[in-house]
Amino acid sequence: MNQTRLYLAYAAVGLIFVLVISVLAWAINTYDWGVALMLLAPFVVWGLIRLARALEGWAGG
């Protein structure tokens, strides 16, 4: 297992999580139709978890 690859994967996942969740929360809070995005939120989180697992597999962790 390459430690550099693992740390790079962790950093990428953290950055992606913060960006996606921030944009989603901002849209839910700002727009009237944003309330409908709350139905989409669990699927977004599920997709982010799948992405994190895939990146961990890529890093060999």
C-alpha positions as a Markdown table, in Angstrom:
| # | Residue | x | y | z |
|---|---|---|---|---|
| 1 | Met | 0.0 | 0.0 | 0.0 |
| 2 | Asn | 1.3 | 3.4 | -1.0 |
| 3 | Gln | 0.9 | 5.9 | 1.8 |
| 4 | Thr | 1.0 | 8.9 | -0.5 |
| 5 | Arg | -1.8 | 7.5 | -2.6 |
| 6 | Leu | -3.9 | 6.8 | 0.5 |
| 7 | Tyr | -3.4 | 10.4 | 1.8 |
| 8 | Leu | -4.2 | 11.8 | -1.7 |
| 9 | Ala | -7.4 | 9.7 | -1.8 |
| 10 | Tyr | -8.4 | 10.9 | 1.7 |
| 11 | Ala | -7.7 | 14.6 | 0.7 |
| 12 | Ala | -9.7 | 14.2 | -2.5 |
| 13 | Val | -12.6 | 12.6 | -0.8 |
| 14 | Gly | -12.6 | 15.3 | 1.9 |
| 15 | Leu | -12.6 | 18.1 | -0.6 |
| 16 | Ile | -15.3 | 16.5 | -2.7 |
| 17 | Phe | -17.5 | 15.9 | 0.3 |
| 18 | Val | -17.2 | 19.5 | 1.5 |
| 19 | Leu | -17.9 | 20.9 | -1.9 |
| 20 | Val | -20.9 | 18.7 | -2.7 |
| 21 | Ile | -22.5 | 18.9 | 0.7 |
| 22 | Ser | -22.0 | 22.7 | 0.9 |
| 23 | Val | -23.5 | 23.3 | -2.5 |
| 24 | Leu | -26.4 | 21.0 | -1.7 |
| 25 | Ala | -27.1 | 22.7 | 1.7 |
| 26 | Trp | -26.8 | 26.1 | 0.1 |
| 27 | Ala | -29.3 | 25.2 | -2.6 |
| 28 | Ile | -31.7 | 23.7 | -0.1 |
| 29 | Asn | -31.5 | 26.9 | 2.1 |
| 30 | Thr | -31.6 | 29.5 | -0.7 |
| 31 | Tyr | -34.2 | 28.4 | -3.3 |
| 32 | Asp | -37.9 | 27.7 | -2.8 |
| 33 | Trp | -37.5 | 24.5 | -4.8 |
| 34 | Gly | -34.5 | 23.6 | -2.8 |
| 35 | Val | -36.8 | 21.8 | -0.3 |
| 36 | Ala | -37.3 | 19.2 | -3.0 |
| 37 | Leu | -33.6 | 18.5 | -3.0 |
| 38 | Met | -34.0 | 17.1 | 0.5 |
| 39 | Leu | -35.4 | 14.0 | -1.2 |
| 40 | Leu | -32.3 | 13.8 | -3.3 |
| 41 | Ala | -29.9 | 14.2 | -0.3 |
| 42 | Pro | -29.8 | 10.6 | 0.8 |
| 43 | Phe | -28.8 | 9.5 | -2.7 |
| 44 | Val | -26.1 | 12.1 | -2.9 |
| 45 | Val | -24.6 | 10.9 | 0.4 |
| 46 | Trp | -24.9 | 7.3 | -0.7 |
| 47 | Gly | -23.0 | 8.2 | -3.9 |
| 48 | Leu | -20.3 | 10.0 | -1.9 |
| 49 | Ile | -19.8 | 7.0 | 0.2 |
| 50 | Arg | -19.5 | 4.8 | -2.9 |
| 51 | Leu | -16.9 | 7.3 | -4.3 |
| 52 | Ala | -14.9 | 7.2 | -1.0 |
| 53 | Arg | -14.8 | 3.4 | -1.1 |
| 54 | Ala | -13.7 | 3.4 | -4.7 |
| 55 | Leu | -10.9 | 5.8 | -4.0 |
| 56 | Glu | -9.9 | 3.8 | -1.0 |
| 57 | Gly | -9.7 | 0.7 | -3.3 |
| 58 | Trp | -7.7 | 2.7 | -5.8 |
| 59 | Ala | -5.2 | 3.7 | -3.1 |
| 60 | Gly | -4.9 | 0.1 | -2.0 |
| 61 | Gly | -6.2 | 0.7 | 1.5 |
